[in-house]
C-alpha cells in the first residue's frame, strides 16, 4: 500500500512567505527614502509602495479565507 505523502509547502505557508517578501520590499523602499524631507517622503513613498500594499492586502484576504484568522 502506498503511503500518502504530505506537501512540502501548504497554501497558507506560501501566502505567509509572499506577505513577508512584500513586507521586505516595502521596507527596502522605506530605506531608500531615509534622510529625505518628510513632505517628499510622505507623498512619494505612498506612490512607490501602493501596488505592493494592494498585493499584501489581497494576500491577507486569502490568508483569512484559508485559516479563518487575521494575518498578524
N, C-alpha and C positions, 0 to 999 in steps of 0.2 A: 504494500500500500504506500502511495506517495504521500510524503509529509507536506502539509500546507506551509508555504514559506510566507514570512511576514515582509512587508515592504521596507525598503531601506529608508525611505522618506515618506511621511504621510502628507496629505494635502495641508494640514494645519502647520506642519513643520516648514513646508515650502512657503506658505503665506508668511509665517514669522520671519523666515530668512529674508524674504522680499521686503518686508516692512523695515527690518534692521538695515538692509542695504540702502533703502531710500532715506532713512534717518541719517545714515552716514553721509550720503550725498548732500543732504540739506546742511549738515554740519560742515562739510567742505565749503559750501557757498558762504556760510557764516564766517568761516576763517578768511575767505578771500576778501570779505568786506571789513575785516578788523582794521581799526585805525582810520577809517574814512569818516567824514562828517555824518552825524546821526540822521539828519534830514535826507541825505543822499542814500544812506543805508536803508532807512525805513521804506523809501519808495522802490528802490531798485532790487533789494533783497526779495521783496514780495513778488516782483515780476519774475526774477530768476528762479524762484522756487515754487511758483504757482502750479506748474504741471506735476512736479514731484509731490506736492501736498495733495493734489487731486488723486493721484495714483495711490498714495498712502491711505487716504480715506476710503477708496474703493477696496483696498486690501483689508482694512479694518472692518468693513462691512462683511466681506467674505469670511473673515475670522469669526465674527459674531454669528453668521449663519451656520458655520461649521460647528462651532462649540457651544453657542448659547451664552457666551460671556464676552464682555468688552475686552479688547486688547489693551493691556497695560504695559 
